[in-house]
Structures are given as structure tokens and as C-alpha cells.
Amino acid sequence: MRWSDLFKKATAAILGAVLLVSLLAGCMAANGLSEDYAGEETASVEDTVSDRDGVLAPETTPDGEDITAAPVYTPPALIGGGGVHPGYILGNGAGGVEPDQELTLAQAAVMLYRILAAPGPERAAFSDVSPNAWYADAIGYLAAIDVLDASAWNIEPNRAVTRGEFFAMITYLLAGRAFEAPDITFPDVPAEHRYAREIAYAVSRGWIRGDDHGNIMPDKTLTRAEAVTVINRLIGAEPDRAYMKNLFFSPFSDLFATHWAYYDIMEAAVAHTHASAEGGPWTAADVESLKKPEGFYFTGLDYYYIGADGMPLRNAFQGGLYFGADGLYTSGDAVIDGYVKDTLRGIITPSMTPMEKLRAAYVYTRDSFTYLRRHYYEMGDTSWAVQEATTMFSTKRGNCYCFSSVFYFLARQLGFDAMLISGKVNNRNPVPHAWVEIAENGEMIMYDAELEMAERKKGHMQYNFFHMAYDETPWRYWR
């Protein structure tokens, strides 16, 4: 065959191939497939959508139209609408609220569940959460809406919650999981920390705050009081201190006005209404729920007295004990109150009975001071109590008047209506002396720490002047 014929055939073949390709491309375009994908596998969504902060970013068309946008998270409605704030903490069932105890996961879930205006019916199940548990609905619902991790078999409801974990819970509740974390750093929260993003978001919203040095302490456990202060910020609940001071008292046996979170806890515990939907002063509160039976109530080293009207005594006496403007017992002297509380803090425990506490105060008085001859007073004169107690606390030295005044103030801080006695002692030739007595079942019982101290120094260990009836004393006491 001639070269000219071969060239013609080759040219025809090439033109035919080009025409075939053009026809195939036209068919592919007619069927909606981009020619860029001809001869390749179709890319998956994961290959075409970037992963931003662990959430798939929306896919867009060349002109910017969003074609795979994820649903926008809608946070649940919270209580407090219209300025009406129902209580969301109830206490432990034994009269206390345990403000300084570690917060458990169950407790955290219940607190968050109770601030929801209308929680839905969804529930997740866990092997270690009984359907009848008091926290079952709270944990089940929060897991169902992805505030808690619902993928776990066990959730350990009674374990303590860390600060970081709780901050993450409130972030997931109010912002979902696809939130934009601000560029905020903290000295003690490394970028790789499990909850670094959640903490940054919560801080940016004003829900949480660091300490004076900017530390968040993410791995430290959270207390119930700390959780309450955070939740109050979430729902815009601002305690009305003036209202609380004037009208009612703590419903909890272990919470008093001296606690740093007292007003926040009362805000969370007492149903009330604010002057406006945005908050402001309280206009009403469920005071009746706070009333207690008449009697003494102790909280730590402080105590108060609830009168017949269900309200605490203020600026008034109950027997010989005086209760100040804040409702707390006071000796009337702030310096003495400070000495007394500092002393009791080191010698008593909550588990002691009242009489065990009184005994501890007596032994402390007997064994902690050195005798020093000082002033003597006329029979019946007790105006020296504050002066002699201050001398003894500050110098650790004194006579019977000093010993007696110290025990007197310790006993009264423990709730005993003790009385100071300035009299004389001895069978013959009685000498000036001071001691303490407390009424018990209509009988006056005496306590003489100084005389017992003196006899023990002589080696007379058989003498015991704690809780003695007057007809049992080895010497006559002249009152």
C-alpha cells in the first residue's frame, strides 16, 4: 500500500476517535454528570466537606449556595420567663443543702433539668441508672439531647463532676455541639484539654469566671454552691439581698447568711417573682415554705432561734441568749465572738453531741491556761465577764474569774444558757470565787474549771467539777 493511502486511513481513524469522544461527553453532560468526573469514582461527602471543629461544614455550589447545611441548634427554653423564678434546688431530704459538698453527676443533671421550662419526652437509658431513680428523668433527657454522652453503657451518676465537665454540660445545653469557640486562653487550660473549647465559650458568654489570676481549675471538682452560682447566671437570676435580709431565713440547717453563696443558694431555693421580666427587685416570695417549728437551729458554729411565728428572732433575747440583727446568737462583743469561734473550731466536731461539745469546751478551759492572781469582785457582780475573758484569751493567764468567763462564753456559743456566778467557796472562811452554772431539768448544775485545774496540779485527780449538783460538791459554794 502506498504511503498516501496509509496517511488517509490514519487521519480518518483519528477523526473518528475524536468524534466518538465528543459524542460520549455530550451524553454524559445530558445525564447531569460533570465532565470533570469522567473516568473517576464519584467523591464522597466526607471528601468534599471540610471538618471544622469536629462538625462537617456545609457543602456549597460554585455560586456559594448552601446545599448541605446542618440544622441550626435551638436551645431549650429556661425557667424565669416573665420574671417568675420557681426554686430548682430542694436540699438533701434531711434539712440540709450541703453547699460545700462535691457535686455529683446526678445532682448536676437534676439542677439543669429543673431549669428547663418544658423538657421533652426523650430519654436515653444506662445500665447503672434505675428507671425509678430520683435523677433518672434528668440524666435520661440530657443524654437524649446530647448534653451528656449517650453512647456509654454506664454513666456513673454518683461520681463527682469536675468544673470543666460541668462547664461543657452548660455549653452543650445552650449552644449545642457545633458552636464557634472564641480565641480565649487561660493559664491552667492547655489548648489540648478535653474541655478547652467549651470553657472558652462559657467564659465568653459570662456564665463562668476565673479566679483573680485567670485560672479556671478545670480538673477540680465542683461544689453545689459553685454550681448554683453558675446556673443563676444562665437563667439571669440576681439575688435580691435586701428582700432576703428583711423577710425570711434560710430553710436549710447547714446554710446561713455567713456563707459566701448564701444569697445565690436562696435565689435557687425559694420560689419568687421579680419586678420585671428582665429581673430586678423581688416583689414576692414563697416565705411560708421557709418557716420552721419554734426552737434553736444550728449551722456550724452559729445558731439562731425560730420564734412562734416561724421567723428568726432579731435584736431580741430568748432566755438569757441574745440574737442580733442578723438573727445569729452573739455575746454582744465582736472580739469575744471571734476568740470563741476560733477556739471551738479547733476542739469540736459536727458529730459530737451537745454535751460532748460542752465537755470539750470545759477541758480546753481547764488545761489551756496558767493561773495568775488578778482582780476579785463582789458577790453577785458579773460585769467583769468580757474584760476577764479577753485577758485570758489574749494572755493565756488569769484567775478563777478569767477561767469562768472563758468557759461561760464557750458554753453560750454552743447554745447553753450558761450563767456566771461571782460568789465564795469553802466550808470555813469562804474566799471570793467564780464559776459557771447551767439549768438542767429545773436544777442548777455547776462547772468549775479553775478549781479542778488547781486540784489536778496538786495531784488530786479524783476531783471532777464538770456537771456537778451543788449537793455533790466537796466544798460549799456560796452564791
Secondary structure, DSSP 8 states (H G I E B T S, - for coil): --HHHHHHHHHHHHHHHHHHHHHHHHHHHHTT--GGGTTS----HHHHS-EETTEE---B-TT--BSS---------BS-GGGEE-------SSS---TTSB-BHHHHHHHHHHTBSS--S-----TTS-TTSTTHHHHHHHHHTTSS-TT-S---TTSB-BHHHHHHHHHHHHH-SS----S--BTTB-TTSTTHHHHHHHHHTTS----TTS---TTSB-BHHHHHHHHHHHTT----HHHHHHH---SSTT--TTSTTHHHHHHHHS-EEEEETTEEEEEEE-GGGG---SEEEEETTEEEEE-TTSSB--SEEETTEEE-TTS-B--S-HHHHHHHHHHHHHH--TTS-HHHHHHHHHHHHHHS-EE-------TT--TTHHHHHHHHHHHSEE-HHHHHHHHHHHHHHTT---EEEEEEE-SSS-EEEEEEEEEETTEEEEE-HHHHHHHHHTT-TT---SSEEGGG-SS-EE-
